[in-house]
Amino acid sequence: MSPPVALTLFFIILGLFFVAGIPVSFSLGLASIIGVLAFWGAEGLFTIAASAYAKMANFTFIAIPLFVFMAFLLQYAGIAEGLYQCIYRIMGRVRGGLAAGTIGIAAIFSAMVGTSTVATALIGTMSIPSMLEKGYAKTLAVGSVASGGALGILIPPSVIMIMYGVEAEESIGQLFMGGLLPGILLSALFSAYILIRCYLRPDDGPASKEIFTFYEKIVSLKSVVLPALLICVVLGIIYTGIATPTESAGIGVVGAMVCLLQGRKFTWENVSNAMKASIRLCGMILWIIIGAACFNRLAAVSGVATWLSSATQGMDINPWIVLVGMQLTFFALGMIMDPAGIIMITTPIFVPIIKALGFDPLWFGILFTINMEMAYISPPFGFNLFVIRGIVPENVSTVDIYRSMIPFILIVIFCLAIVMAFPQLVLWLPSTMTLK
């Protein structure tokens, strides 16, 4: 069977499994097993099992449950509430200040938790009712929370970057550092849009009437100290090469425990609930990884990846057109699929092509991550939209949620274009790392 036919049949079978409602992880695994049976027969099943075992034995993947556990511990530590109160006191008197401040909270919290849905749920539960009560437009309140929460996969540490790094065989530490400047840029673009919009349309984000003294504002800053210290420790030891991302994740868990103690919330119930939530989320992620291991084996056996790379090199086409086509593919898949599944399906196919065309796979990984920002907030199946639907008041409709995403999606596209045009935004910081 030729590689083009194998690839076509694989995606047809995969599509049928999706339509049948089978989860991405099992769909990938089943379709890959069918493909390996077609090429190798029953003997090929042993290679499938060996590939899955080898993938799960990868030391780097230990960082995923550790960062996820850290995220849920911080959820129970009450840090998000303290951050929101700080932003409310400092920026409440500015038009659109609460919405812009929500982006800032999301950026800080994202730098601690590494996952989008946790940040969105925590920040949204506090800020959406507060903003609506103070007269903010529904689309602005919802859009700022959903888009701010999505920063969790771009601002390090990031579970999505870990998955991409392992599949593409890129340094996780360099990916983390590569996402830092684009993450700050995107946060700034979100905040600038909100402040400009509220300046031009004051009714969308009226200033708060509550006044706080200078002393009260200074006191509220104490809630920022511990999160800032945790971020500096986790990212600093990765940047300086003192510890690997996996080891820094373990240090982050210890830091999260300290946050629980400091907030007097270190109870067996909180730790147990954090562990249970982590196990549920990691179970889903790791099954996707196992399914991807099966697909990687099929791609190697069938020669699909090699064929696509050679075919692309042999085409008389501008490499940038191929790159843009990949971004459009990510955008389309992001509207209907989980980002983790998209990584596992596309990385074995796209990364060899990217390398053959002369592009940096580290830079491409950050482009992919920015694209997944859109996936989290793109209708109809963006993850953050489902989270928002579960926490907004009844007077906020699904249509309101979808409408609120439009300007923020356009901003992400603009940020993606900037990072494509200026690769050094991604590559400069990793190039300065002590240990690469």
FENJODA-V997361 format. One record per pair of residues at least 6 apart in sequence whose ideal C-beta (glycine too) atoms are under 8 Angstrom apart, sorted by the first residue. I is the first residue (numbers start at 1). GAP is how many residues later the second one is. Records with the same first field share a line. If there is no record, write none. Layout:
I = GAP + GAP
This chain:
1 = 8 + 37 + 38 + 301
3 = 299 + 300 + 301 + 303 + 304 + 305
4 = 303
6 = 29 + 32 + 33 + 296 + 298
7 = 295 + 297 + 301
9 = 26
10 = 21 + 22 + 25 + 288 + 294
13 = 17 + 18 + 21 + 22
14 = 13 + 14 + 17 + 331
17 = 9 + 10 + 13 + 14
18 = 6 + 9
22 = 8
23 = 264
24 = 264 + 267 + 313 + 314 + 316 + 317 + 320
25 = 259 + 262 + 263 + 265 + 266 + 316
26 = 261 + 265
27 = 264
28 = 260 + 263 + 264 + 266 + 267 + 313 + 316 + 317
29 = 261 + 262 + 265 + 266
31 = 264
32 = 16 + 259 + 262 + 263 + 265 + 266
33 = 12 + 15 + 261
35 = 263 + 266 + 267
36 = 8 + 9 + 11 + 12 + 258 + 261 + 262 + 265
37 = 7 + 8
39 = 259 + 262 + 263
40 = 7 + 261
44 = 257
47 = 250 + 254
48 = 245 + 246 + 249
51 = 242 + 243 + 245 + 246
52 = 238 + 241 + 242
54 = 239
55 = 6 + 234 + 235 + 237 + 238 + 241
56 = 230 + 233 + 234 + 237
58 = 108
59 = 187
60 = 102 + 105 + 106 + 112 + 184 + 185 + 186
61 = 101 + 105 + 225 + 228
62 = 184 + 187
63 = 94 + 99 + 109 + 182 + 183 + 186
64 = 95 + 98 + 99 + 218 + 221 + 222
65 = 213 + 217
66 = 180 + 183 + 184 + 186 + 187
67 = 46 + 47 + 48 + 90 + 92 + 95 + 182 + 185
68 = 46 + 47 + 91 + 210 + 213 + 214 + 217
69 = 184 + 187 + 205 + 206 + 209
70 = 42 + 43 + 44 + 179 + 182 + 183 + 185 + 186
71 = 41 + 42 + 43 + 44 + 47 + 207
72 = 46 + 201 + 202 + 203 + 205 + 206
73 = 180 + 183 + 184 + 186 + 187 + 197 + 198 + 201
74 = 6 + 35 + 38 + 39 + 182 + 185
75 = 38 + 43 + 47 + 199 + 202
76 = 184 + 189 + 194 + 195 + 197 + 198
77 = 179 + 182 + 183 + 185 + 186 + 188
78 = 185 + 187
79 = 30 + 33 + 144 + 147 + 148 + 180 + 184
80 = 25 + 29 + 42 + 43 + 46
81 = 45
82 = 141 + 142
83 = 22 + 25 + 26 + 140 + 141 + 144
84 = 17 + 18 + 21 + 39 + 42 + 43 + 46
85 = 135 + 138
86 = 134 + 135 + 137 + 138
87 = 10 + 11 + 14 + 15 + 17 + 18
88 = 10 + 13 + 42 + 120
89 = 123 + 127 + 128 + 131
90 = 11 + 127 + 130
91 = 6 + 7 + 9 + 10
92 = 6 + 115 + 116 + 118 + 120
93 = 114 + 115 + 118
94 = 6 + 101 + 113
95 = 100 + 103 + 104 + 107 + 110 + 111 + 112
96 = 44 + 98 + 99 + 101 + 102 + 103 + 108 + 109
97 = 98 + 108 + 110 + 111
98 = 29 + 32 + 33 + 36 + 38 + 107 + 110
99 = 32 + 37 + 41 + 42 + 45 + 95 + 99 + 106
100 = 44 + 90 + 91 + 94 + 95
102 = 21 + 25 + 29 + 42 + 43 + 46
103 = 41 + 44 + 45 + 48 + 84 + 87 + 88 + 91
104 = 83 + 87
105 = 18 + 22 + 43
106 = 13 + 14 + 17 + 39 + 42 + 43 + 45 + 46 + 81
107 = 41 + 44 + 48 + 76 + 77 + 80
108 = 116 + 119 + 120 + 123
109 = 10 + 13 + 14 + 43 + 118
110 = 6 + 9 + 39 + 41 + 42 + 44 + 45 + 73
111 = 44 + 45 + 46 + 120 + 124
112 = 115 + 118 + 119 + 122 + 140 + 144
113 = 6 + 39
114 = 38 + 39 + 42 + 43 + 44 + 45
115 = 37 + 38 + 44 + 166
116 = 33 + 34 + 35 + 36 + 37 + 260 + 267 + 268
117 = 32 + 35 + 266 + 267 + 270
118 = 34
119 = 29 + 30 + 32 + 33
120 = 25 + 26 + 28 + 29 + 30 + 32 + 264 + 267 + 268
121 = 28 + 266 + 269 + 270
123 = 22 + 25 + 26
124 = 21 + 22 + 25 + 263 + 264 + 267 + 268
125 = 266
127 = 14 + 17 + 18
128 = 13 + 14 + 17 + 260 + 263 + 264 + 265 + 268
129 = 264
131 = 9 + 10 + 13 + 74
132 = 6 + 9 + 261 + 264
134 = 72 + 74
135 = 68 + 71
136 = 68 + 69 + 70
137 = 66 + 67 + 68
138 = 257 + 258 + 262 + 266
139 = 261 + 264 + 265
140 = 54 + 57 + 58 + 64 + 65 + 264
141 = 263
142 = 246 + 250 + 254 + 258 + 259 + 262
143 = 261 + 262 + 264 + 265
144 = 46 + 50 + 264
145 = 243
146 = 230 + 231 + 236 + 238 + 239 + 241 + 242 + 255 + 258 + 259 + 262
147 = 43 + 226 + 230 + 258 + 261 + 264 + 265
148 = 39 + 42
149 = 227 + 235 + 238
150 = 223 + 226 + 227 + 234
151 = 32 + 35 + 36 + 222
152 = 6
153 = 6 + 7 + 8 + 186 + 216 + 219 + 220 + 223
154 = 25 + 28 + 29 + 32 + 212 + 215 + 216 + 219
155 = 24 + 25 + 28 + 29 + 32
156 = 19 + 20 + 21 + 23 + 24 + 27 + 79 + 82
157 = 19 + 77 + 78 + 88 + 91 + 92 + 95
158 = 17 + 18 + 21 + 211
159 = 126
160 = 179 + 180 + 183 + 209 + 212
161 = 11 + 14 + 15 + 18 + 204 + 208
162 = 10 + 83
163 = 122 + 126 + 177 + 180 + 181
164 = 6 + 11 + 179 + 183 + 201 + 204 + 205
165 = 6 + 7 + 10 + 200
166 = 6
167 = 125 + 129 + 176 + 177 + 180 + 181 + 184
168 = 179 + 183 + 193 + 197
170 = 191 + 192 + 195
171 = 191 + 259 + 265
172 = 72 + 73
173 = 65 + 66 + 68 + 71 + 72 + 257 + 260 + 262 + 263
174 = 188 + 256 + 259 + 262
175 = 187 + 190 + 191 + 255
176 = 59 + 62 + 69
177 = 58 + 61 + 62 + 252 + 253 + 256
178 = 184 + 185 + 187 + 188 + 248 + 249 + 251 + 252
179 = 187 + 190 + 247
180 = 55 + 249
181 = 244 + 245 + 247 + 248
182 = 184 + 188 + 233 + 237 + 243 + 244
185 = 230 + 233 + 234 + 240
186 = 184 + 187 + 225 + 226 + 229
189 = 222 + 225 + 226
190 = 218 + 221
193 = 214 + 215 + 218
194 = 11
197 = 7 + 8 + 210
198 = 6 + 7
212 = 8
226 = 32 + 33 + 36
227 = 32
229 = 26
230 = 22 + 25 + 26 + 29
233 = 18 + 19 + 22
234 = 14 + 15 + 17 + 18 + 21
235 = 13
236 = 6
237 = 6 + 10 + 11 + 14
238 = 6 + 7 + 10
239 = 194 + 195
240 = 194 + 195
241 = 192 + 193 + 194
243 = 8
257 = 9
260 = 6 + 10 + 11
285 = 55
288 = 50 + 52 + 53 + 56
289 = 55
291 = 53
292 = 51 + 52 + 53 + 56
295 = 49 + 50 + 53
296 = 52
298 = 6
299 = 6 + 49 + 50
304 = 45
305 = 43 + 44 + 47
306 = 46
308 = 41 + 44 + 45
309 = 43 + 44 + 46 + 47
310 = 46
312 = 10 + 41 + 44 + 45
313 = 43 + 44
319 = 38 + 39 + 40
322 = 31 + 35
323 = 31 + 34 + 36 + 41 + 97
326 = 20 + 24 + 27 + 28
327 = 40 + 44 + 89 + 93
329 = 17
330 = 12 + 16 + 38 + 41 + 42 + 45
331 = 40 + 43 + 44 + 47
333 = 9 + 12 + 13 + 42
334 = 8 + 37 + 38 + 40 + 41 + 42 + 44 + 48
335 = 40 + 43 + 44 + 45 + 46 + 47
336 = 44 + 45
337 = 38 + 44
338 = 45
339 = 33 + 36 + 37 + 44
342 = 30 + 33
343 = 25
350 = 14
351 = 10 + 13
354 = 7 + 10
355 = 6
360 = 63 + 67
362 = 64 + 65 + 68
363 = 56 + 60 + 63 + 64
366 = 53 + 60
367 = 49 + 52 + 53
370 = 42 + 45 + 46 + 49
371 = 45
373 = 39
374 = 35 + 38 + 39
375 = 7 + 8
376 = 6 + 7 + 8
377 = 7 + 8 + 28 + 31 + 32 + 35
378 = 27 + 31
379 = 6 + 23 + 26
380 = 22
382 = 23
385 = 16 + 17 + 20
388 = 13
389 = 9 + 12
392 = 9
418 = 7
419 = 6 + 7
430 = 6
